[in-house]
Amino acid sequence: MADASHAADSHDLIRVQGARENNLKDVSVNLPKRRLTVFTGVSGSGKSSLVFGTIAAESQRMINETYSAFVQGFMPQLDRPDVDLLEGLTTAIIVDQERMGANVRSTVGTATDANAMLRILFSRLGEPQIGSSQAFSFNVASISGAGAVKLEKNGQTVKERREFSITGGQCPRCEGMGNVSDIDLTQLVDESKSLKEGAILVPGYTGDGWYVKIFGAVVPMDVPVKDFTAKQRQEFLYGATRKVKLESVNMTYDGLVPKVQKSFLSKDVEAMQPHIRAFVERVATFAVCPECDGTRLSEAARSSKIAGISIADACRLQISDLAVWVRELDEPSVAPLLAGLRQILDSFVEIGLGYLSLERPAGTLSGGEAQRTKMIRHLGSSLTDVTYVFDEPTIGLHPHDIQSMNRLLLQLRDKGNTVLVVEHKPEAIAIADHVVDLGPRAGTAGGEIVFEGTVDELRESDTLTGRHLDDRAALKPSLRPSTGALEVRDATSHNLRGVDVDVPLGVLTVVTGVAGSGKSSLIHGSVSPREGVVTIDQTGIRGSRRSNPATYTGMLEPIRKAFAKVNGVKPALFSANSEGACPVCNGAGLIFTDLGVMATVSTVCEECGGKRFSQAVLEYKLGGRDISEVLAMPVAEALDFFAEGESRIPAAHAILDRLADVGLGYLTLGQPLTTLSGGERQRLKLAVHMGEKGSVYVLDEPTTGLHLADVEQLLGLLDRLVDSGKTVIVIEHHQAVMAHADWIIDLGPGAGHDGGRIVFEGTPADLVAQRSTLTGEHLARYVGA
């Protein structure tokens, strides 16, 4: 018999030695392959830097290097992580929390392969037959044309007439958007002024700017718009796209209305900057397209049916119902297609997203829903020996749904894959084969491995995670009385069934229920739009490496003015993105050398030593510190610095106070936003919104990315908000927050059309005592009742 041990079987570890990405301090760790390893630690301790920034990043970079230099030229350039040695890597598949593209044409169906399969299905089986799968796509317009083409035949150039036509499925009225926008011209143009005087009210269109000068090539610049001739008015507002000469330069001319539609109205409103969003909401009214009823599809595409259902009906069905309908189709001619479609739809149901519909815009999915949608393509995969990397897969999941997510992670492992999970929830940590705990704290006080071993060993360890793993918040002994009620009547958005509910004022209310039960629809649809309501949702912070907590929170403005006042110079000098920038690195602090298909190399700028400011600017001091030293301070130190003496700045101190309140005392003021973890970004956003004037705060899953130890601090913060006279409404799945509530509103009983109703209103103690809902059962188990 051959020797049982083979050399190939000895590679059963992923070895990391000397990892120094972001705040990691020469970390070395061995991770077992074909096992489930969970990475724990407070937000900002270095989990993502180790898992995503080092292991997954290097795996992806090495795979990219297997392609030819020509192909690599088209791929994103990945830098080599700062690590001494990485051995035993396998192909990494990253399933992160990045929200799906907010393109208005992207839906759940188009983001997965479900829509493509449905289109082929209807092009084969739909009655009447209307064309290829393109005829069922709302992103393809129907066009036809004819003209002469030149051909070379027998050495001669011959002209022939050719015709072509494409049958698309796009609704011609709304161009596949599902809604039409009417423009209020009074908000677009002040007709009493001329173009030079600023008649155009669009952001960025100043009387002397290029945008407006282009109009001067077609209509007069110094005549009030109300005095234009009928022809000039038509050209100005609705002129067709064409080339015009402006100061001997060829420019493209568009009428104002089509220009605004292209630049603003075809983009996702949620992704816009606040002042642009305010303009769009002022100038445009959006209504469901009357021709296609919001389905985005042409009449022909809606007329073709299979078993009495059109593709528009199929995309509107809840996915769990669509899966049942597809299962009932029995057509041998398209058997492989039906099998593939069934598998995708069943994966949606299995992963707990059966309540979505394929027509749901992808940009409206929460972070957790987007992550699970991305998981779907991996569930049926027959690949093995792959490293799957997950970033908090339990986000947005009710305790009831976490069990099915755990099952899926174990299934992936049991197929022979390595599963690496960054996680905070004790229910998800419990299934780990191996735990790596980072810490001891966050930022510069973290970046070390404080524990490695099994879950039971973690419990016995004296690390922050170990001590808090079995923490259970108790029900509050005394509850605050409400001071009134926010009345919601007949709420019907999305899956809500005419919900009537009174949200108590002056207390902490938690809105809960399984994923898809209608929590966000109720609160964001009926409470957030009201006057005096400050809403802090889950949309991520966008930031480049030039933005940092000081610029994002607006704190840098009063700091720059204070520096300028004390030194008698102008504030722009104290901005690394403006006049004060180091002339060599342009205020980046690093010099980037582009090496074509190889990784871009970054080196610290020798001129400013990474300080980002010119030498002359660093001569100016405030309270004995220069601007680079101030930006290098942690929040906790800056709090004292800006509290008294020459460096007393009340405006900056108030912002710092809020940053410390949300647990970001360790962050330095100048740390690039690109290096912050998901939990840190959310808390930074929370700190900014806390400064807004409002009497009601709505928080959407504020425990996202928070360590067990930080949840306690968050509860303290919520208590302080309520005790200062605010009303706090939290959409949350975390049982510690539920137990801490004064009032609970539970939606359900299920998701999608099985939800949308209030199944419980009352105190946490009553919910536990009755155990009449899924939330009640899990909360009772959590508090040990």
C-alpha positions in Angstrom: 0.0 0.0 0.0 1.3 3.5 -0.9 2.4 5.9 1.8 -0.7 7.6 3.1 1.0 11.0 3.6 1.6 12.9 0.4 3.7 16.0 0.1 0.7 17.9 -1.4 -1.3 17.3 1.7 1.1 19.1 4.0 -0.1 22.6 2.7 -3.0 22.9 5.1 -2.2 26.4 6.5 -2.3 30.0 5.2 0.8 31.6 6.8 0.9 35.4 7.3 4.2 36.9 8.6 5.0 40.5 9.3 1.7 42.2 8.2 1.8 46.0 8.5 -1.2 47.2 6.5 -2.8 50.3 8.1 -2.5 49.8 11.9 -1.3 46.2 11.9 1.9 45.9 14.0 4.0 43.1 12.4 1.2 40.6 12.7 2.0 36.9 12.1 -0.7 34.2 12.1 -1.3 30.7 10.8 -4.9 30.0 9.6 -6.2 26.5 9.0 -7.4 25.7 5.5 -10.8 24.1 4.9 -12.1 25.5 8.2 -14.2 28.4 9.3 -12.1 31.1 10.9 -13.8 34.1 12.6 -11.9 37.4 13.1 -13.1 39.4 16.1 -12.1 42.6 17.9 -13.4 46.1 18.4 -14.2 48.3 15.3 -10.9 49.7 14.0 -8.7 47.0 15.6 -7.3 45.8 12.3 -9.6 42.9 11.3 -10.3 44.2 7.8 -6.7 45.2 7.3 -5.6 41.6 8.0 -8.4 39.8 6.1 -9.3 42.1 3.2 -6.3 44.4 3.0 -3.6 41.6 3.3 -4.8 38.1 2.6 -7.6 38.7 0.1 -5.8 41.6 -1.6 -2.7 39.6 -2.2 -4.6 36.6 -3.5 -6.4 38.8 -6.0 -3.2 40.5 -7.0 -1.5 37.2 -7.7 -4.4 35.9 -9.8 -4.2 39.1 -11.8 -0.5 38.6 -12.4 -1.3 35.3 -14.2 -2.8 37.3 -17.1 -0.7 38.8 -19.8 0.6 42.4 -19.4 -1.9 43.4 -22.1 -4.9 42.1 -20.2 -3.5 43.5 -16.9 -3.6 46.9 -18.5 -7.4 46.8 -18.4 -7.7 45.6 -14.8 -7.6 47.7 -11.6 -4.1 48.1 -10.3 -3.6 46.4 -6.9 -0.7 47.4 -4.7 1.2 44.6 -2.9 0.2 44.6 0.7 2.8 45.6 3.3 3.7 42.1 4.5 6.9 40.0 4.7 5.5 36.6 3.8 2.2 35.1 2.6 2.2 31.3 2.0 -0.5 28.8 1.2 -3.0 31.3 -0.4 -5.8 30.0 -2.4 -8.2 31.9 -4.8 -10.1 34.4 -2.7 -13.8 35.3 -3.4 -14.7 38.4 -1.6 -18.3 38.9 -0.5 -18.3 42.4 1.1 -20.9 44.9 2.2 -20.3 47.4 -0.6 -23.8 48.7 -1.6 -24.7 47.6 -5.2 -24.3 50.3 -7.9 -27.0 53.0 -7.5 -27.5 53.1 -11.3 -31.2 53.7 -11.9 -31.2 51.0 -14.6 -29.9 48.3 -12.3 -32.5 46.0 -10.6 -32.2 42.8 -8.5 -32.9 40.9 -11.7 -30.3 42.6 -13.8 -27.7 42.5 -11.0 -28.0 38.7 -10.9 -28.5 36.4 -13.9 -32.2 36.0 -13.3 -33.4 38.7 -15.7 -31.2 37.4 -18.5 -32.6 33.9 -18.1 -36.2 35.1 -17.9 -35.7 37.1 -21.2 -34.5 34.0 -23.0 -37.4 32.0 -21.5 -40.0 34.5 -22.8 -38.3 34.8 -26.2 -38.7 31.0 -26.7 -42.0 30.3 -25.0 -43.9 33.6 -24.9 -47.1 33.9 -27.0 -47.3 35.8 -29.2 -43.7 35.6 -30.3 -42.2 39.1 -30.6 -38.5 38.6 -31.1 -35.2 37.7 -29.5 -34.4 38.2 -25.8 -33.6 41.8 -26.5 -37.3 42.4 -27.1 -37.8 41.8 -23.4 -35.0 44.1 -22.1 -35.9 47.5 -20.8 -32.4 48.7 -21.4 -32.6 48.1 -25.2 -34.6 50.6 -27.3 -36.3 49.7 -30.5 -34.6 51.4 -33.5 -34.7 51.0 -37.3 -32.9 52.8 -40.1 -31.9 52.6 -43.8 -29.2 54.0 -45.9 -26.5 53.5 -48.5 -23.4 51.5 -47.7 -20.2 51.3 -49.8 -18.9 47.8 -50.6 -15.8 46.6 -52.5 -16.9 44.1 -55.2 -14.7 42.8 -57.9 -12.3 45.6 -57.4 -15.0 48.2 -57.7 -16.7 50.4 -55.1 -20.5 49.7 -55.2 -23.2 51.5 -53.3 -26.1 49.4 -51.9 -29.2 50.2 -49.9 -29.4 48.4 -46.6 -32.0 48.4 -43.9 -31.7 47.4 -40.2 -34.0 47.2 -37.2 -33.6 46.2 -33.6 -36.6 45.3 -31.5 -36.0 46.2 -27.9 -38.2 46.0 -24.9 -37.8 49.6 -23.6 -40.8 51.6 -22.9 -40.5 54.6 -25.3 -42.2 57.1 -23.0 -39.9 56.7 -19.9 -36.9 55.2 -21.8 -36.8 52.2 -19.4 -36.7 54.2 -16.2 -40.2 53.3 -14.9 -41.0 56.9 -14.0 -41.3 60.1 -16.0 -40.1 63.5 -14.8 -41.8 66.8 -15.4 -39.6 69.9 -15.1 -40.7 73.1 -13.4 -39.3 75.7 -15.8 -39.7 78.5 -13.2 -37.2 76.7 -10.9 -34.8 76.3 -13.9 -34.8 79.8 -15.4 -35.4 83.3 -14.0 -37.0 84.8 -17.1 -36.6 88.4 -15.9 -32.8 88.2 -16.2 -30.4 87.7 -19.1 -28.1 84.7 -19.3 -25.2 87.0 -18.4 -27.0 88.1 -15.3 -27.5 84.5 -14.1 -30.9 83.6 -15.6 -30.1 79.9 -15.4 -30.7 78.6 -11.8 -28.9 75.3 -12.2 -26.0 74.7 -9.7 -22.6 75.5 -11.4 -24.2 77.5 -14.2 -22.7 81.0 -13.5 -23.2 83.9 -15.9 -19.5 83.9 -16.9 -18.9 80.1 -16.9 -18.4 77.8 -19.9 -21.7 76.1 -19.4 -23.6 79.3 -20.0 -21.2 80.7 -22.7 -22.1 77.8 -25.0 -25.7 79.0 -25.0 -24.3 82.4 -26.2 -23.3 80.7 -29.5 -27.0 80.1 -30.2 -29.1 82.8 -28.3 -28.3 86.3 -27.1 -26.5 86.6 -23.8 -27.7 90.1 -22.8 -31.4 89.9 -23.5 -33.8 88.9 -20.7 -35.1 85.4 -21.4 -38.7 86.6 -21.4 -37.8 88.8 -24.5 -36.5 85.8 -26.6 -38.3 85.2 -29.9 -40.3 81.9 -30.1 -37.5 80.4 -32.1 -34.8 81.5 -29.7 -36.8 80.2 -26.7 -37.3 76.8 -28.4 -33.5 76.6 -29.2 -32.5 77.7 -25.7 -34.8 75.2 -23.8 -35.1 72.3 -26.2 -32.4 72.7 -28.9 -31.1 69.4 -30.5 -27.6 68.2 -29.8 -25.1 69.6 -32.3 -21.6 71.1 -32.7 -21.3 74.9 -32.3 -18.2 77.2 -32.6 -17.3 79.2 -29.5 -14.2 81.4 -29.6 -12.9 79.2 -32.5 -13.4 76.0 -30.3 -15.8 73.3 -31.3 -18.3 72.7 -28.5 -21.4 70.4 -28.1 -24.7 72.3 -27.8 -27.7 70.9 -26.0 -30.9 72.7 -25.0 -31.2 73.4 -21.3 -34.0 70.9 -20.5 -32.3 67.9 -22.3 -29.0 69.0 -20.7 -30.5 68.9 -17.2 -32.2 65.6 -17.9 -28.9 64.0 -18.9 -26.8 65.6 -16.2 -29.1 65.3 -13.2 -32.4 63.5 -13.7 -30.9 60.3 -15.1 -28.8 59.8 -12.0 -29.7 58.3 -8.7 -31.0 61.1 -6.4 -29.7 59.3 -3.2 -26.1 59.3 -4.5 -26.1 63.1 -5.1 -24.5 65.8 -3.0 -27.0 67.5 -0.7 -27.2 70.9 -2.7 -27.6 69.0 -6.0 -30.3 66.8 -4.5 -32.1 69.8 -3.2 -32.1 71.4 -6.7 -33.3 68.1 -8.4 -36.2 67.8 -5.8 -37.1 71.4 -6.5 -37.0 71.3 -10.2 -38.4 67.9 -11.0 -41.5 65.9 -10.1 -41.2 62.2 -10.6 -44.4 60.1 -11.4 -44.9 56.5 -12.4 -44.8 56.2 -16.2 -48.5 56.1 -17.3 -47.7 54.0 -20.4 -45.9 51.1 -18.8 -47.2 51.5 -15.2 -43.6 51.5 -13.9 -42.7 48.2 -15.4 -40.1 49.9 -17.8 -41.2 47.6 -20.7 -42.9 48.3 -24.0 -46.4 47.3 -24.8 -45.2 44.4 -27.1 -43.0 43.0 -24.3 -45.9 43.1 -21.9 -48.3 41.4 -24.4 -46.2 38.2 -24.7 -47.2 35.7 -22.0 -46.4 32.2 -20.7 -49.3 30.5 -18.8 -51.0 33.9 -18.6 -48.0 35.7 -17.1 -46.0 38.4 -18.9 -42.3 39.2 -18.1 -43.5 42.4 -16.3 -45.8 40.3 -14.1 -43.0 37.8 -13.4 -40.5 40.6 -12.3 -43.2 42.0 -10.0 -43.9 38.7 -8.2 -42.2 38.1 -4.9 -39.2 35.9 -5.7 -40.6 33.0 -3.5 -43.8 33.1 -5.6 -41.9 33.3 -8.9 -39.9 30.3 -7.8 -43.1 28.3 -7.4 -44.4 29.5 -10.9 -41.1 28.5 -12.6 -41.2 25.1 -10.9 -44.6 24.4 -12.4 -43.3 25.1 -16.0 -42.5 21.8 -17.7 -41.0 22.4 -21.2 -38.3 19.9 -22.3 -37.1 22.3 -25.0 -35.8 24.7 -22.4 -35.1 22.3 -19.6 -31.5 23.5 -18.9 -32.6 27.1 -18.8 -35.5 26.3 -16.3 -33.1 24.3 -14.1 -30.6 27.3 -14.0 -33.4 29.7 -13.2 -34.9 27.5 -10.5 -31.5 27.3 -8.9 -31.0 31.1 -8.7 -34.6 31.7 -7.4 -34.3 28.9 -4.8 -31.0 30.4 -3.6 -32.7 33.7 -3.1 -35.3 32.0 -0.9 -32.7 29.9 0.9 -30.6 32.9 1.8 -33.7 34.7 3.2 -34.3 37.1 0.3 -37.4 35.5 -1.0 -39.4 38.6 -0.1 -37.7 40.8 -2.8 -38.9 41.1 -6.4 -36.7 41.1 -9.5 -37.9 44.6 -10.4 -36.6 46.1 -7.1 -33.9 48.8 -7.9 -30.5 47.5 -6.8 -29.6 50.9 -5.2 -32.5 50.5 -2.7 -31.1 47.3 -1.1 -29.6 47.6 2.4 -25.9 46.6 2.9 -26.9 43.2 4.3 -29.3 42.6 1.4 -26.7 43.6 -1.2 -24.1 41.2 0.5 -26.5 38.3 0.4 -27.5 39.0 -3.2 -23.8 38.7 -4.1 -23.6 35.4 -2.2 -26.2 33.9 -4.4 -23.8 33.3 -7.3 -21.5 31.3 -5.0 -24.0 29.0 -3.4 -24.5 26.6 -6.2 -20.8 26.7 -7.2 -19.0 23.4 -7.5 -15.6 25.1 -6.9 -13.7 23.7 -3.9 -10.5 24.7 -2.1 -11.5 28.4 -2.5 -11.1 31.0 0.2 -14.4 32.8 0.8 -14.1 36.1 2.7 -17.2 37.6 4.3 -17.6 41.0 6.0 -20.2 40.7 8.7 -22.7 38.5 6.9 -25.2 38.9 9.7 -25.8 42.6 9.1 -29.4 43.3 8.7 -30.4 39.9 9.9 -33.0 39.1 12.6 -31.7 36.5 15.1 -34.1 34.0 13.4 -32.3 34.5 10.0 -28.8 34.3 11.5 -29.3 30.5 12.0 -29.9 30.0 8.2 -26.8 32.2 7.4 -24.7 30.1 9.8 -25.9 27.0 7.9 -24.8 28.4 4.6 -21.4 29.3 5.9 -20.9 25.8 7.2 -22.1 24.3 3.9 -19.4 26.3 2.1 -16.8 25.1 4.5 -18.0 21.4 4.3 -17.5 21.5 0.5 -13.8 21.8 1.3 -13.4 25.6 1.2 -11.6 28.0 3.6 -14.1 30.5 5.1 -12.8 33.7 6.7 -15.5 35.8 8.4 -15.1 39.2 10.1 -17.9 39.3 12.7 -19.2 40.8 15.9 -22.4 38.8 16.7 -21.9 36.1 19.4 -24.3 33.8 17.5 -22.1 33.8 14.4 -18.8 33.6 16.4 -20.2 30.4 18.1 -19.9 28.3 14.9 -16.2 29.1 14.3 -13.6 26.3 14.2 -10.9 28.8 14.9 -11.0 32.4 16.3 -8.5 35.2 15.8 -9.1 38.2 18.1 -7.4 41.5 17.3 -6.9 44.4 19.6 -6.4 45.2 22.4 -8.2 48.4 21.3 -8.8 50.4 18.1 -6.6 52.5 15.9 -3.0 52.9 17.1 -3.9 51.0 20.3 -4.8 48.0 18.2 -3.3 46.0 15.3 -2.1 43.1 17.4 -3.3 39.5 17.8 -4.4 39.1 21.4 -5.9 35.6 21.0 -6.0 32.6 18.8 -7.9 29.4 19.4 -11.3 27.9 19.8 -14.5 29.6 20.9 -14.4 27.9 24.3 -10.9 29.1 24.8 -11.9 32.6 23.8 -14.5 32.6 26.6 -11.8 31.8 29.1 -9.4 34.3 27.8 -9.1 37.8 29.3 -9.4 39.7 26.0 -12.1 42.3 25.5 -14.1 40.0 23.2 -13.7 37.0 25.6 -15.0 39.1 28.5 -18.0 40.4 26.6 -18.9 37.2 24.6 -21.5 36.1 27.1 -22.8 39.6 27.9 -26.5 39.7 28.0 -28.3 43.0 28.5 -31.1 42.7 31.1 -34.5 44.2 30.6 -34.7 47.8 32.1 -36.3 47.9 35.6 -37.9 51.3 35.0 -39.2 52.7 31.7 -39.6 56.3 30.7 -43.1 57.6 30.2 -44.0 58.9 26.7 -44.8 62.6 26.3 -47.1 62.2 23.3 -47.2 60.2 20.0 -46.2 60.4 16.4 -49.3 59.1 14.6 -48.9 57.0 11.4 -52.1 56.2 9.6 -52.8 53.8 6.7 -49.1 53.3 5.7 -49.0 51.3 2.5 -45.5 51.8 1.0 -43.9 48.6 -0.3 -45.4 45.6 1.6 -47.2 47.5 4.4 -50.9 46.6 4.8 -52.5 49.9 5.8 -50.5 50.1 9.0 -51.8 52.3 11.8 -49.4 52.9 14.7 -48.6 55.5 17.3 -44.8 56.0 17.9 -44.3 57.3 21.4 -42.4 60.6 21.8 -39.7 61.3 24.4 -38.6 57.6 24.7 -36.3 55.1 23.1 -38.4 53.0 20.6 -37.0 50.0 18.8 -38.6 48.9 15.6 -37.8 45.2 14.9 -38.9 42.2 12.8 -37.4 39.7 10.4 -35.5 41.1 7.3 -38.1 42.3 4.8 -41.0 42.6 7.3 -41.5 46.3 6.5 -39.5 48.1 9.2 -37.7 50.5 6.9 -40.8 51.0 4.7 -42.7 52.1 7.8 -40.1 54.4 9.4 -38.4 55.9 6.3 -41.7 56.1 4.4 -43.9 57.6 7.2 -41.6 59.1 9.8 -38.4 60.3 8.2 -40.0 62.8 5.7 -41.6 64.8 8.6 -40.4 68.2 9.8 -37.8 68.0 12.6 -36.8 64.4 12.0 -33.0 63.6 11.6 -32.5 60.3 9.8 -29.1 58.5 10.0 -29.4 55.6 7.5 -26.9 53.0 6.2 -25.6 54.7 3.1 -21.8 54.6 3.2 -19.4 57.6 3.5 -17.7 58.4 0.3 -14.2 59.7 0.8 -10.9 59.9 -1.0 -7.5 59.7 0.7 -7.5 63.5 0.8 -10.6 63.6 3.1 -10.4 62.9 6.8 -12.5 63.3 10.0 -11.5 67.0 10.2 -12.7 67.8 6.7 -15.8 65.5 6.7 -17.2 66.9 10.0 -16.5 70.5 9.0 -14.2 70.9 11.9 -11.2 72.0 9.8 -13.0 75.3 8.8 -13.0 76.9 12.3 -9.5 75.5 12.9 -8.1 77.1 9.7 -9.8 80.4 10.6 -8.2 80.4 14.1 -4.8 79.7 12.7 -5.3 82.5 10.1 -6.5 85.0 12.8 -3.6 84.3 15.2 -1.0 84.5 12.5 -2.5 87.3 10.4 -2.6 85.3 7.1 -5.4 83.8 5.0 -7.2 80.6 6.0 -6.5 78.9 2.6 -2.9 78.4 3.6 -4.0 75.8 6.2 -5.6 73.5 3.7 -3.5 70.7 2.2 -5.9 70.7 -0.8 -5.5 74.4 -1.4 -2.7 77.1 -1.1 -1.0 75.4 1.8 -0.2 72.2 0.0 3.4 71.0 -0.2 4.5 71.9 -3.8 6.2 68.5 -4.4 3.4 66.1 -3.5 0.5 68.6 -4.0 -0.6 68.0 -0.4 -1.0 64.2 -0.7 2.0 63.5 1.6 3.0 60.7 -0.7 4.6 60.5 -4.2 2.9 57.9 -6.4 5.0 56.4 -9.2 2.9 54.7 -11.9 4.7 51.7 -13.3 2.2 50.7 -16.0 1.0 47.1 -15.5 3.0 46.7 -12.3 1.7 48.0 -9.0 1.9 51.7 -8.4 4.6 52.5 -5.9 4.0 55.1 -3.2 6.8 56.7 -1.2 6.6 59.4 1.6 7.3 62.8 0.1 10.9 63.9 1.1 10.1 67.6 0.9 7.4 67.6 3.6 8.1 64.2 5.3 4.4 63.2 4.8 3.1 66.2 6.6 1.3 67.5 3.4 1.9 71.2 4.0 4.6 73.5 2.6 7.5 74.4 4.9 6.4 78.1 5.1 2.9 77.0 6.4 4.5 74.9 9.2 6.1 78.0 10.6 2.7 79.3 11.7 1.6 78.0 15.2 -1.6 78.0 17.3 -1.2 77.2 20.9 2.4 76.1 20.2 1.4 73.5 17.5 1.6 73.8 13.7 -1.3 72.6 11.5 0.2 69.2 10.7 0.7 68.5 14.5 -2.9 69.4 15.1 -4.1 67.0 12.4 -1.9 64.3 13.9 -3.7 64.6 17.3 -6.2 61.9 18.4 -9.7 63.2 19.2 -9.3 62.8 22.9 -6.1 64.9 23.0 -7.6 67.6 20.7 -10.6 67.9 23.1 -8.3 69.3 25.7 -6.3 71.4 23.2 -9.3 73.2 21.8 -10.9 73.7 25.3 -8.9 76.7 26.6 -6.2 79.3 26.1 -5.2 80.7 22.7 -6.3 77.5 21.0 -9.9 77.6 22.4 -12.3 77.0 19.5 -15.8 76.3 20.7 -17.1 75.2 17.2 -14.3 72.6 16.9 -14.7 71.5 20.5 -18.4 70.8 20.0 -17.7 68.5 17.1 -14.9 66.7 19.0 -17.3 66.2 21.9 -19.7 64.3 19.6 -16.8 62.3 18.1 -15.7 61.2 21.6 -19.4 60.5 22.5 -19.7 57.9 19.7 -16.5 56.2 20.8 -14.0 57.6 18.2 -11.7 59.2 20.8 -8.7 57.3 19.3 -9.1 58.6 15.7 -6.6 61.2 14.6 -8.1 64.3 13.0 -6.1 63.8 9.7 -6.5 60.1 9.2 -7.7 59.5 5.6 -11.3 58.3 5.4 -10.2 55.5 3.1 -8.4 53.8 6.1 -11.5 53.8 8.4 -13.4 50.6 9.0 -17.2 50.2 8.2 -18.1 50.7 11.9 -15.9 53.7 12.3 -17.5 55.4 9.2 -21.0 54.8 10.5 -20.2 56.3 13.9 -18.5 59.3 12.2 -21.7 59.9 10.3 -23.7 59.5 13.5 -21.5 62.2 15.2 -22.1 64.6 12.3 -25.9 64.1 12.3 -26.1 64.6 16.1 -25.2 68.2 15.5 -28.3 68.8 13.4 -31.3 70.5 14.9 -34.2 68.0 15.3 -36.4 66.7 18.0 -36.7 63.1 16.6 -33.7 60.9 15.6 -34.2 57.9 13.4 -31.2 55.5 13.4 -31.0 52.5 11.0 -29.1 49.6 12.6 -26.5 51.7 14.5 -24.9 48.5 15.9 -23.5 47.7 12.4 -19.8 47.1 12.7 -19.8 47.5 16.5 -18.0 45.2 18.9 -20.0 43.8 21.9 -18.1 46.2 24.2 -19.0 49.2 22.1 -22.7 48.3 22.0 -22.8 49.3 25.7 -21.4 52.7 24.9 -23.9 53.2 22.1 -26.8 52.4 24.5 -25.4 55.1 26.8 -25.3 57.5 23.9 -28.9 56.7 23.0 -29.9 57.2 26.7 -28.2 60.6 26.8 -30.1 61.7 23.6 -33.5 60.7 25.1 -32.7 62.2 28.5 -31.9 65.5 26.7 -35.5 65.6 25.5 -35.1 63.9 22.1 -37.2 61.1 20.7 -35.1 58.2 19.4 -36.4 55.6 17.0 -34.0 52.7 16.2 -34.5 50.1 13.5 -32.5 47.2 15.0 -32.0 43.4 15.2 -29.5 43.4 18.1 -31.2 42.0 21.2 -29.2 44.2 23.6 -30.8 47.3 22.0 -34.3 45.7 22.1 -33.8 44.8 25.8 -32.8 48.4 26.5 -35.9 49.9 24.8 -38.8 51.7 26.5 -41.1 50.6 23.7 -41.0 47.9 21.0 -42.8 47.9 17.7 -42.5 44.4 16.0 -43.4 43.9 12.4 -44.1 40.6 10.7 -45.0 37.8 11.0 -42.9 37.0 8.0 -41.1 38.8 5.1 -42.5 40.4 1.9 -46.2 39.7 1.5 -46.1 37.6 4.6 -45.1 40.7 6.6 -46.2 44.3 6.6 -48.3 44.1 9.7 -47.7 45.1 13.3 -47.6 41.9 15.3 -46.7 43.5 18.7 -46.6 46.9 20.3 -45.6 47.3 23.9 -42.7 47.1 26.5 -39.8 44.6 26.1 -41.0 42.8 29.3 -44.5 42.2 27.7 -42.9 40.9 24.5 -40.8 38.4 26.5 -43.7 37.4 28.6 -46.0 36.8 25.6 -43.5 35.1 23.3 -46.1 35.5 20.6 -43.7 36.5 17.8 -40.3 35.3 16.5 -38.7 38.4 18.0 -40.3 37.6 21.4 -39.0 34.0 21.4 -35.4 35.1 20.6 -35.4 38.0 23.0 -36.7 35.7 25.8 -33.9 33.3 25.1 -31.4 36.2 25.0 -32.4 37.6 28.4 -32.7 34.1 29.9 -36.4 34.4 30.7 
